[in-house]
Amino acid sequence: DIYFDIIFSHSVFQYFPNLNYANTVIERWCKNIKQGGMLVLLDLNDKSHEDNYHNERMLAYKNPDDYYDNYQGLEHLFFDKDNLLSKLKACGMKSVEYFDHAVANYGNAKFRFNISCVKS
């Protein structure tokens, strides 16, 4: 029975175990946002940049296998913007806006995006 004006998340969703879990969190959060309230998700990994993300990070290693060995079990989730948009709209969200990561000198900024939306 508790409703919020805004639910805000920064750099959390990438650590969720899978997309089903992320979708469940989104559904639950959207249910608990007041009409006209906002959901803001920051620092989401962009699925369209996933290969470039791994390729760039792999360059720091002499052998690509070393990269995969070091990050085995520490995978990050990547989000498809179209799928996320569909999920948010299905949860009653509108005015969905994507915007760039605000920290230009952050190395992973080019692989990530932010999103905000309003509950209708």
DAPEMO-V363666 format. One record per residue. N is the residue number from 1. PHI is phi as a letter, one per 20 degrees, with the letter a starting at -180 (999 if undefined). Layout:
n = {N;N}
phi = {PHI;PHI}
//
This chain:
n = {1;2;3;4;5;6;7;8;9;10;11;12;13;14;15;16;17;18;19;20;21;22;23;24;25;26;27;28;29;30;31;32;33;34;35;36;37;38;39;40;41;42;43;44;45;46;47;48;49;50;51;52;53;54;55;56;57;58;59;60;61;62;63;64;65;66;67;68;69;70;71;72;73;74;75;76;77;78;79;80;81;82;83;84;85;86;87;88;89;90;91;92;93;94;95;96;97;98;99;100;101;102;103;104;105;106;107;108;109;110;111;112;113;114;115;116;117;118;119;120}
phi = {999;d;c;d;f;b;c;c;c;c;l;d;f;f;e;f;f;a;f;f;f;g;f;f;f;g;f;f;f;f;f;d;e;f;g;n;f;d;d;c;d;d;m;e;f;e;g;f;d;g;f;f;g;f;f;f;f;f;f;f;d;f;c;g;f;f;f;f;f;f;d;f;n;d;f;d;f;c;d;e;f;f;f;f;g;f;f;f;f;f;e;n;e;c;l;f;c;e;b;f;f;e;e;f;e;e;g;e;g;f;d;c;b;c;b;c;b;c;e;e}
//
